[in-house]
Structures are given as structure tokens and as C-alpha cells.
Amino acid sequence: MIEVKSNDKESELKDYCQQWLGFLASGDFEAANRLVDSKNCYGLSWGEKEIAEVILDYYGEPTEIEIHNYDITECEPNYLVRNDRGLLYDFNLPINGELTDLTVQFEFNPKSKDLFEVVIHDIHVL
């Protein structure tokens, strides 16, 4: 869960997602997983195995993979507020020194006034 108290919700979500990306870049998938509260609406959790599979599908063949901790502001981020007060934040995943077309879609589902459940809805090419 993330508590979002400031008026600059977009900045808080960017920082949260930046932390998640930093964990991935350092190879700490367990720490990245701890930032996500629930499976997505399809019952999928985005752990190391699932992320590796989607990256393999993206490249089409086995290849060395290095996820980079680029500043998310350079990763074509998008921020939206849903009608139910839910928040969406997505960005393109930086891999092997370039920005890919793989978009990581975070959902922040409202649980109380300032508290949001964190879900990775999907990682795919939009």
C-alpha cells in the first residue's frame, strides 16, 4: 500500500515506480515484489519469472538482459486519475541501454482517503 498525502500525486507515484524500477535494475526482484500488494485482475503477479518471460517474448530470442534505472521522466510516463479516484501510472521499460516499447502499467486502487493498493496491471507493448 502507498499513502499519497500530497497534492502532487503524480510525483509521489513517479517516486514509487522509480523505486520499483531501481530494485529491478539491481536484480532485487523480491524487493520490487514487496512494493506490489495484489495480483492483477487476471490473477497474475509480476515476479522475476513473469517479467523475464515478457522480455523474452519482446526480443523474440534468448538474449542477455540488463534492466536500467533510468529516470522515469525519460521513460515516456503517463499519469491518469480514474473516476473512482484510482490512479494509473505507466512508463516504458529501459532494457539493454535503450527505452523499449514494453510498458509497465501500475494501478493504484483507492482503499481509503489517502491509502492505495498497488497492482501491476500488465507489462506489454501498447
Phi and psi in radians as a Rosetta constraint file:
Dihedral C 1 N 2 CA 2 C 2 CIRCULARHARMONIC -2.166 0.35
Dihedral N 2 CA 2 C 2 N 3 CIRCULARHARMONIC 2.375 0.35
Dihedral C 2 N 3 CA 3 C 3 CIRCULARHARMONIC -1.734 0.35
Dihedral N 3 CA 3 C 3 N 4 CIRCULARHARMONIC 2.096 0.35
Dihedral C 3 N 4 CA 4 C 4 CIRCULARHARMONIC -1.961 0.35
Dihedral N 4 CA 4 C 4 N 5 CIRCULARHARMONIC 1.832 0.35
Dihedral C 4 N 5 CA 5 C 5 CIRCULARHARMONIC -1.881 0.35
Dihedral N 5 CA 5 C 5 N 6 CIRCULARHARMONIC -0.398 0.35
Dihedral C 5 N 6 CA 6 C 6 CIRCULARHARMONIC -1.389 0.35
Dihedral N 6 CA 6 C 6 N 7 CIRCULARHARMONIC 2.910 0.35
Dihedral C 6 N 7 CA 7 C 7 CIRCULARHARMONIC -1.334 0.35
Dihedral N 7 CA 7 C 7 N 8 CIRCULARHARMONIC -0.307 0.35
Dihedral C 7 N 8 CA 8 C 8 CIRCULARHARMONIC -1.674 0.35
Dihedral N 8 CA 8 C 8 N 9 CIRCULARHARMONIC 1.219 0.35
Dihedral C 8 N 9 CA 9 C 9 CIRCULARHARMONIC -1.071 0.35
Dihedral N 9 CA 9 C 9 N 10 CIRCULARHARMONIC -0.667 0.35
Dihedral C 9 N 10 CA 10 C 10 CIRCULARHARMONIC -1.018 0.35
Dihedral N 10 CA 10 C 10 N 11 CIRCULARHARMONIC -0.752 0.35
Dihedral C 10 N 11 CA 11 C 11 CIRCULARHARMONIC -1.133 0.35
Dihedral N 11 CA 11 C 11 N 12 CIRCULARHARMONIC -0.706 0.35
Dihedral C 11 N 12 CA 12 C 12 CIRCULARHARMONIC -1.121 0.35
Dihedral N 12 CA 12 C 12 N 13 CIRCULARHARMONIC -0.719 0.35
Dihedral C 12 N 13 CA 13 C 13 CIRCULARHARMONIC -1.194 0.35
Dihedral N 13 CA 13 C 13 N 14 CIRCULARHARMONIC -0.677 0.35
Dihedral C 13 N 14 CA 14 C 14 CIRCULARHARMONIC -1.023 0.35
Dihedral N 14 CA 14 C 14 N 15 CIRCULARHARMONIC -0.812 0.35
Dihedral C 14 N 15 CA 15 C 15 CIRCULARHARMONIC -1.087 0.35
Dihedral N 15 CA 15 C 15 N 16 CIRCULARHARMONIC -0.688 0.35
Dihedral C 15 N 16 CA 16 C 16 CIRCULARHARMONIC -1.112 0.35
Dihedral N 16 CA 16 C 16 N 17 CIRCULARHARMONIC -0.827 0.35
Dihedral C 16 N 17 CA 17 C 17 CIRCULARHARMONIC -1.171 0.35
Dihedral N 17 CA 17 C 17 N 18 CIRCULARHARMONIC -0.578 0.35
Dihedral C 17 N 18 CA 18 C 18 CIRCULARHARMONIC -1.116 0.35
Dihedral N 18 CA 18 C 18 N 19 CIRCULARHARMONIC -0.681 0.35
Dihedral C 18 N 19 CA 19 C 19 CIRCULARHARMONIC -1.106 0.35
Dihedral N 19 CA 19 C 19 N 20 CIRCULARHARMONIC -0.775 0.35
Dihedral C 19 N 20 CA 20 C 20 CIRCULARHARMONIC -1.035 0.35
Dihedral N 20 CA 20 C 20 N 21 CIRCULARHARMONIC -0.818 0.35
Dihedral C 20 N 21 CA 21 C 21 CIRCULARHARMONIC -1.099 0.35
Dihedral N 21 CA 21 C 21 N 22 CIRCULARHARMONIC -0.675 0.35
Dihedral C 21 N 22 CA 22 C 22 CIRCULARHARMONIC -1.069 0.35
Dihedral N 22 CA 22 C 22 N 23 CIRCULARHARMONIC -0.715 0.35
Dihedral C 22 N 23 CA 23 C 23 CIRCULARHARMONIC -1.102 0.35
Dihedral N 23 CA 23 C 23 N 24 CIRCULARHARMONIC -0.762 0.35
Dihedral C 23 N 24 CA 24 C 24 CIRCULARHARMONIC -1.057 0.35
Dihedral N 24 CA 24 C 24 N 25 CIRCULARHARMONIC -0.801 0.35
Dihedral C 24 N 25 CA 25 C 25 CIRCULARHARMONIC -1.079 0.35
Dihedral N 25 CA 25 C 25 N 26 CIRCULARHARMONIC -0.553 0.35
Dihedral C 25 N 26 CA 26 C 26 CIRCULARHARMONIC -1.522 0.35
Dihedral N 26 CA 26 C 26 N 27 CIRCULARHARMONIC -0.012 0.35
Dihedral C 26 N 27 CA 27 C 27 CIRCULARHARMONIC 1.453 0.35
Dihedral N 27 CA 27 C 27 N 28 CIRCULARHARMONIC 0.162 0.35
Dihedral C 27 N 28 CA 28 C 28 CIRCULARHARMONIC -1.651 0.35
Dihedral N 28 CA 28 C 28 N 29 CIRCULARHARMONIC 1.288 0.35
Dihedral C 28 N 29 CA 29 C 29 CIRCULARHARMONIC -1.163 0.35
Dihedral N 29 CA 29 C 29 N 30 CIRCULARHARMONIC -0.525 0.35
Dihedral C 29 N 30 CA 30 C 30 CIRCULARHARMONIC -1.131 0.35
Dihedral N 30 CA 30 C 30 N 31 CIRCULARHARMONIC -0.764 0.35
Dihedral C 30 N 31 CA 31 C 31 CIRCULARHARMONIC -1.138 0.35
Dihedral N 31 CA 31 C 31 N 32 CIRCULARHARMONIC -0.700 0.35
Dihedral C 31 N 32 CA 32 C 32 CIRCULARHARMONIC -1.066 0.35
Dihedral N 32 CA 32 C 32 N 33 CIRCULARHARMONIC -0.732 0.35
Dihedral C 32 N 33 CA 33 C 33 CIRCULARHARMONIC -1.100 0.35
Dihedral N 33 CA 33 C 33 N 34 CIRCULARHARMONIC -0.581 0.35
Dihedral C 33 N 34 CA 34 C 34 CIRCULARHARMONIC -1.169 0.35
Dihedral N 34 CA 34 C 34 N 35 CIRCULARHARMONIC -0.313 0.35
Dihedral C 34 N 35 CA 35 C 35 CIRCULARHARMONIC -1.439 0.35
Dihedral N 35 CA 35 C 35 N 36 CIRCULARHARMONIC -0.150 0.35
Dihedral C 35 N 36 CA 36 C 36 CIRCULARHARMONIC -1.910 0.35
Dihedral N 36 CA 36 C 36 N 37 CIRCULARHARMONIC 2.250 0.35
Dihedral C 36 N 37 CA 37 C 37 CIRCULARHARMONIC -1.526 0.35
Dihedral N 37 CA 37 C 37 N 38 CIRCULARHARMONIC -0.638 0.35
Dihedral C 37 N 38 CA 38 C 38 CIRCULARHARMONIC -2.473 0.35
Dihedral N 38 CA 38 C 38 N 39 CIRCULARHARMONIC 2.813 0.35
Dihedral C 38 N 39 CA 39 C 39 CIRCULARHARMONIC -1.183 0.35
Dihedral N 39 CA 39 C 39 N 40 CIRCULARHARMONIC 2.794 0.35
Dihedral C 39 N 40 CA 40 C 40 CIRCULARHARMONIC -1.327 0.35
Dihedral N 40 CA 40 C 40 N 41 CIRCULARHARMONIC -3.102 0.35
Dihedral C 40 N 41 CA 41 C 41 CIRCULARHARMONIC -1.162 0.35
Dihedral N 41 CA 41 C 41 N 42 CIRCULARHARMONIC -0.208 0.35
Dihedral C 41 N 42 CA 42 C 42 CIRCULARHARMONIC -1.693 0.35
Dihedral N 42 CA 42 C 42 N 43 CIRCULARHARMONIC 0.046 0.35
Dihedral C 42 N 43 CA 43 C 43 CIRCULARHARMONIC 1.430 0.35
Dihedral N 43 CA 43 C 43 N 44 CIRCULARHARMONIC 0.285 0.35
Dihedral C 43 N 44 CA 44 C 44 CIRCULARHARMONIC -1.784 0.35
Dihedral N 44 CA 44 C 44 N 45 CIRCULARHARMONIC 2.327 0.35
Dihedral C 44 N 45 CA 45 C 45 CIRCULARHARMONIC -1.797 0.35
Dihedral N 45 CA 45 C 45 N 46 CIRCULARHARMONIC 2.463 0.35
Dihedral C 45 N 46 CA 46 C 46 CIRCULARHARMONIC -1.712 0.35
Dihedral N 46 CA 46 C 46 N 47 CIRCULARHARMONIC 1.374 0.35
Dihedral C 46 N 47 CA 47 C 47 CIRCULARHARMONIC -1.610 0.35
Dihedral N 47 CA 47 C 47 N 48 CIRCULARHARMONIC -2.997 0.35
Dihedral C 47 N 48 CA 48 C 48 CIRCULARHARMONIC -0.998 0.35
Dihedral N 48 CA 48 C 48 N 49 CIRCULARHARMONIC -0.778 0.35
Dihedral C 48 N 49 CA 49 C 49 CIRCULARHARMONIC -1.086 0.35
Dihedral N 49 CA 49 C 49 N 50 CIRCULARHARMONIC -0.804 0.35
Dihedral C 49 N 50 CA 50 C 50 CIRCULARHARMONIC -1.185 0.35
Dihedral N 50 CA 50 C 50 N 51 CIRCULARHARMONIC -0.690 0.35
Dihedral C 50 N 51 CA 51 C 51 CIRCULARHARMONIC -1.169 0.35
Dihedral N 51 CA 51 C 51 N 52 CIRCULARHARMONIC -0.742 0.35
Dihedral C 51 N 52 CA 52 C 52 CIRCULARHARMONIC -1.080 0.35
Dihedral N 52 CA 52 C 52 N 53 CIRCULARHARMONIC -0.697 0.35
Dihedral C 52 N 53 CA 53 C 53 CIRCULARHARMONIC -1.123 0.35
Dihedral N 53 CA 53 C 53 N 54 CIRCULARHARMONIC -0.756 0.35
Dihedral C 53 N 54 CA 54 C 54 CIRCULARHARMONIC -1.207 0.35
Dihedral N 54 CA 54 C 54 N 55 CIRCULARHARMONIC -0.583 0.35
Dihedral C 54 N 55 CA 55 C 55 CIRCULARHARMONIC -1.202 0.35
Dihedral N 55 CA 55 C 55 N 56 CIRCULARHARMONIC -0.738 0.35
Dihedral C 55 N 56 CA 56 C 56 CIRCULARHARMONIC -1.051 0.35
Dihedral N 56 CA 56 C 56 N 57 CIRCULARHARMONIC -0.777 0.35
Dihedral C 56 N 57 CA 57 C 57 CIRCULARHARMONIC -1.058 0.35
Dihedral N 57 CA 57 C 57 N 58 CIRCULARHARMONIC -0.670 0.35
Dihedral C 57 N 58 CA 58 C 58 CIRCULARHARMONIC -1.111 0.35
Dihedral N 58 CA 58 C 58 N 59 CIRCULARHARMONIC -0.805 0.35
Dihedral C 58 N 59 CA 59 C 59 CIRCULARHARMONIC -1.407 0.35
Dihedral N 59 CA 59 C 59 N 60 CIRCULARHARMONIC -0.393 0.35
Dihedral C 59 N 60 CA 60 C 60 CIRCULARHARMONIC 1.433 0.35
Dihedral N 60 CA 60 C 60 N 61 CIRCULARHARMONIC -0.100 0.35
Dihedral C 60 N 61 CA 61 C 61 CIRCULARHARMONIC -2.759 0.35
Dihedral N 61 CA 61 C 61 N 62 CIRCULARHARMONIC 2.717 0.35
Dihedral C 61 N 62 CA 62 C 62 CIRCULARHARMONIC -1.042 0.35
Dihedral N 62 CA 62 C 62 N 63 CIRCULARHARMONIC 2.304 0.35
Dihedral C 62 N 63 CA 63 C 63 CIRCULARHARMONIC -2.648 0.35
Dihedral N 63 CA 63 C 63 N 64 CIRCULARHARMONIC 2.723 0.35
Dihedral C 63 N 64 CA 64 C 64 CIRCULARHARMONIC -1.130 0.35
Dihedral N 64 CA 64 C 64 N 65 CIRCULARHARMONIC 2.373 0.35
Dihedral C 64 N 65 CA 65 C 65 CIRCULARHARMONIC -2.131 0.35
Dihedral N 65 CA 65 C 65 N 66 CIRCULARHARMONIC 2.280 0.35
Dihedral C 65 N 66 CA 66 C 66 CIRCULARHARMONIC -2.298 0.35
Dihedral N 66 CA 66 C 66 N 67 CIRCULARHARMONIC 1.975 0.35
Dihedral C 66 N 67 CA 67 C 67 CIRCULARHARMONIC -1.458 0.35
Dihedral N 67 CA 67 C 67 N 68 CIRCULARHARMONIC 2.330 0.35
Dihedral C 67 N 68 CA 68 C 68 CIRCULARHARMONIC -1.839 0.35
Dihedral N 68 CA 68 C 68 N 69 CIRCULARHARMONIC 2.645 0.35
Dihedral C 68 N 69 CA 69 C 69 CIRCULARHARMONIC -1.692 0.35
Dihedral N 69 CA 69 C 69 N 70 CIRCULARHARMONIC 1.043 0.35
Dihedral C 69 N 70 CA 70 C 70 CIRCULARHARMONIC -1.115 0.35
Dihedral N 70 CA 70 C 70 N 71 CIRCULARHARMONIC 2.688 0.35
Dihedral C 70 N 71 CA 71 C 71 CIRCULARHARMONIC -1.080 0.35
Dihedral N 71 CA 71 C 71 N 72 CIRCULARHARMONIC 2.199 0.35
Dihedral C 71 N 72 CA 72 C 72 CIRCULARHARMONIC -1.056 0.35
Dihedral N 72 CA 72 C 72 N 73 CIRCULARHARMONIC -0.439 0.35
Dihedral C 72 N 73 CA 73 C 73 CIRCULARHARMONIC -1.101 0.35
Dihedral N 73 CA 73 C 73 N 74 CIRCULARHARMONIC -0.321 0.35
Dihedral C 73 N 74 CA 74 C 74 CIRCULARHARMONIC -1.627 0.35
Dihedral N 74 CA 74 C 74 N 75 CIRCULARHARMONIC 0.027 0.35
Dihedral C 74 N 75 CA 75 C 75 CIRCULARHARMONIC -1.878 0.35
Dihedral N 75 CA 75 C 75 N 76 CIRCULARHARMONIC 0.519 0.35
Dihedral C 75 N 76 CA 76 C 76 CIRCULARHARMONIC 0.915 0.35
Dihedral N 76 CA 76 C 76 N 77 CIRCULARHARMONIC 0.975 0.35
Dihedral C 76 N 77 CA 77 C 77 CIRCULARHARMONIC -1.274 0.35
Dihedral N 77 CA 77 C 77 N 78 CIRCULARHARMONIC 2.690 0.35
Dihedral C 77 N 78 CA 78 C 78 CIRCULARHARMONIC -2.321 0.35
Dihedral N 78 CA 78 C 78 N 79 CIRCULARHARMONIC 2.437 0.35
Dihedral C 78 N 79 CA 79 C 79 CIRCULARHARMONIC -2.266 0.35
Dihedral N 79 CA 79 C 79 N 80 CIRCULARHARMONIC 2.277 0.35
Dihedral C 79 N 80 CA 80 C 80 CIRCULARHARMONIC -2.408 0.35
Dihedral N 80 CA 80 C 80 N 81 CIRCULARHARMONIC 2.616 0.35
Dihedral C 80 N 81 CA 81 C 81 CIRCULARHARMONIC -1.942 0.35
Dihedral N 81 CA 81 C 81 N 82 CIRCULARHARMONIC 2.195 0.35
Dihedral C 81 N 82 CA 82 C 82 CIRCULARHARMONIC -1.437 0.35
Dihedral N 82 CA 82 C 82 N 83 CIRCULARHARMONIC 2.904 0.35
Dihedral C 82 N 83 CA 83 C 83 CIRCULARHARMONIC -1.102 0.35
Dihedral N 83 CA 83 C 83 N 84 CIRCULARHARMONIC -0.464 0.35
Dihedral C 83 N 84 CA 84 C 84 CIRCULARHARMONIC -1.571 0.35
Dihedral N 84 CA 84 C 84 N 85 CIRCULARHARMONIC 0.264 0.35
Dihedral C 84 N 85 CA 85 C 85 CIRCULARHARMONIC 1.344 0.35
Dihedral N 85 CA 85 C 85 N 86 CIRCULARHARMONIC -0.039 0.35
Dihedral C 85 N 86 CA 86 C 86 CIRCULARHARMONIC -1.133 0.35
Dihedral N 86 CA 86 C 86 N 87 CIRCULARHARMONIC 2.673 0.35
Dihedral C 86 N 87 CA 87 C 87 CIRCULARHARMONIC -2.091 0.35
Dihedral N 87 CA 87 C 87 N 88 CIRCULARHARMONIC 2.497 0.35
Dihedral C 87 N 88 CA 88 C 88 CIRCULARHARMONIC -2.139 0.35
Dihedral N 88 CA 88 C 88 N 89 CIRCULARHARMONIC 2.406 0.35
Dihedral C 88 N 89 CA 89 C 89 CIRCULARHARMONIC -2.482 0.35
Dihedral N 89 CA 89 C 89 N 90 CIRCULARHARMONIC 2.155 0.35
Dihedral C 89 N 90 CA 90 C 90 CIRCULARHARMONIC -2.337 0.35
Dihedral N 90 CA 90 C 90 N 91 CIRCULARHARMONIC 2.798 0.35
Dihedral C 90 N 91 CA 91 C 91 CIRCULARHARMONIC -2.780 0.35
Dihedral N 91 CA 91 C 91 N 92 CIRCULARHARMONIC 2.786 0.35
Dihedral C 91 N 92 CA 92 C 92 CIRCULARHARMONIC -1.489 0.35
Dihedral N 92 CA 92 C 92 N 93 CIRCULARHARMONIC 2.458 0.35
Dihedral C 92 N 93 CA 93 C 93 CIRCULARHARMONIC -1.417 0.35
Dihedral N 93 CA 93 C 93 N 94 CIRCULARHARMONIC 2.164 0.35
Dihedral C 93 N 94 CA 94 C 94 CIRCULARHARMONIC -1.500 0.35
Dihedral N 94 CA 94 C 94 N 95 CIRCULARHARMONIC 2.085 0.35
Dihedral C 94 N 95 CA 95 C 95 CIRCULARHARMONIC -2.340 0.35
Dihedral N 95 CA 95 C 95 N 96 CIRCULARHARMONIC 2.423 0.35
Dihedral C 95 N 96 CA 96 C 96 CIRCULARHARMONIC 0.926 0.35
Dihedral N 96 CA 96 C 96 N 97 CIRCULARHARMONIC 0.720 0.35
Dihedral C 96 N 97 CA 97 C 97 CIRCULARHARMONIC 1.374 0.35
Dihedral N 97 CA 97 C 97 N 98 CIRCULARHARMONIC 0.199 0.35
Dihedral C 97 N 98 CA 98 C 98 CIRCULARHARMONIC -2.498 0.35
Dihedral N 98 CA 98 C 98 N 99 CIRCULARHARMONIC 2.769 0.35
Dihedral C 98 N 99 CA 99 C 99 CIRCULARHARMONIC -1.464 0.35
Dihedral N 99 CA 99 C 99 N 100 CIRCULARHARMONIC 2.103 0.35
Dihedral C 99 N 100 CA 100 C 100 CIRCULARHARMONIC -1.530 0.35
Dihedral N 100 CA 100 C 100 N 101 CIRCULARHARMONIC 3.083 0.35
Dihedral C 100 N 101 CA 101 C 101 CIRCULARHARMONIC -1.589 0.35
Dihedral N 101 CA 101 C 101 N 102 CIRCULARHARMONIC 0.082 0.35
Dihedral C 101 N 102 CA 102 C 102 CIRCULARHARMONIC -1.347 0.35
Dihedral N 102 CA 102 C 102 N 103 CIRCULARHARMONIC 2.049 0.35
Dihedral C 102 N 103 CA 103 C 103 CIRCULARHARMONIC -1.772 0.35
Dihedral N 103 CA 103 C 103 N 104 CIRCULARHARMONIC 2.230 0.35
Dihedral C 103 N 104 CA 104 C 104 CIRCULARHARMONIC -1.628 0.35
Dihedral N 104 CA 104 C 104 N 105 CIRCULARHARMONIC 2.091 0.35
Dihedral C 104 N 105 CA 105 C 105 CIRCULARHARMONIC -1.892 0.35
Dihedral N 105 CA 105 C 105 N 106 CIRCULARHARMONIC 1.891 0.35
Dihedral C 105 N 106 CA 106 C 106 CIRCULARHARMONIC -1.637 0.35
Dihedral N 106 CA 106 C 106 N 107 CIRCULARHARMONIC 2.451 0.35
Dihedral C 106 N 107 CA 107 C 107 CIRCULARHARMONIC -2.038 0.35
Dihedral N 107 CA 107 C 107 N 108 CIRCULARHARMONIC 2.420 0.35
Dihedral C 107 N 108 CA 108 C 108 CIRCULARHARMONIC -2.125 0.35
Dihedral N 108 CA 108 C 108 N 109 CIRCULARHARMONIC 1.762 0.35
Dihedral C 108 N 109 CA 109 C 109 CIRCULARHARMONIC -1.608 0.35
Dihedral N 109 CA 109 C 109 N 110 CIRCULARHARMONIC 2.232 0.35
Dihedral C 109 N 110 CA 110 C 110 CIRCULARHARMONIC -1.156 0.35
Dihedral N 110 CA 110 C 110 N 111 CIRCULARHARMONIC 2.328 0.35
Dihedral C 110 N 111 CA 111 C 111 CIRCULARHARMONIC -2.022 0.35
Dihedral N 111 CA 111 C 111 N 112 CIRCULARHARMONIC -0.498 0.35
Dihedral C 111 N 112 CA 112 C 112 CIRCULARHARMONIC -2.702 0.35
Dihedral N 112 CA 112 C 112 N 113 CIRCULARHARMONIC -2.962 0.35
Dihedral C 112 N 113 CA 113 C 113 CIRCULARHARMONIC -0.899 0.35
Dihedral N 113 CA 113 C 113 N 114 CIRCULARHARMONIC -0.865 0.35
Dihedral C 113 N 114 CA 114 C 114 CIRCULARHARMONIC -2.033 0.35
Dihedral N 114 CA 114 C 114 N 115 CIRCULARHARMONIC -0.031 0.35
Dihedral C 114 N 115 CA 115 C 115 CIRCULARHARMONIC -1.804 0.35
Dihedral N 115 CA 115 C 115 N 116 CIRCULARHARMONIC 2.301 0.35
Dihedral C 115 N 116 CA 116 C 116 CIRCULARHARMONIC -2.264 0.35
Dihedral N 116 CA 116 C 116 N 117 CIRCULARHARMONIC 2.389 0.35
Dihedral C 116 N 117 CA 117 C 117 CIRCULARHARMONIC -1.395 0.35
Dihedral N 117 CA 117 C 117 N 118 CIRCULARHARMONIC 2.379 0.35
Dihedral C 117 N 118 CA 118 C 118 CIRCULARHARMONIC -1.776 0.35
Dihedral N 118 CA 118 C 118 N 119 CIRCULARHARMONIC 2.245 0.35
Dihedral C 118 N 119 CA 119 C 119 CIRCULARHARMONIC -2.390 0.35
Dihedral N 119 CA 119 C 119 N 120 CIRCULARHARMONIC 2.413 0.35
Dihedral C 119 N 120 CA 120 C 120 CIRCULARHARMONIC -1.610 0.35
Dihedral N 120 CA 120 C 120 N 121 CIRCULARHARMONIC 1.931 0.35
Dihedral C 120 N 121 CA 121 C 121 CIRCULARHARMONIC -1.189 0.35
Dihedral N 121 CA 121 C 121 N 122 CIRCULARHARMONIC -0.800 0.35
Dihedral C 121 N 122 CA 122 C 122 CIRCULARHARMONIC -2.914 0.35
Dihedral N 122 CA 122 C 122 N 123 CIRCULARHARMONIC 2.821 0.35
Dihedral C 122 N 123 CA 123 C 123 CIRCULARHARMONIC -2.312 0.35
Dihedral N 123 CA 123 C 123 N 124 CIRCULARHARMONIC 1.929 0.35
Dihedral C 123 N 124 CA 124 C 124 CIRCULARHARMONIC -2.842 0.35
Dihedral N 124 CA 124 C 124 N 125 CIRCULARHARMONIC 3.011 0.35
Dihedral C 124 N 125 CA 125 C 125 CIRCULARHARMONIC -1.433 0.35
Dihedral N 125 CA 125 C 125 N 126 CIRCULARHARMONIC 2.152 0.35
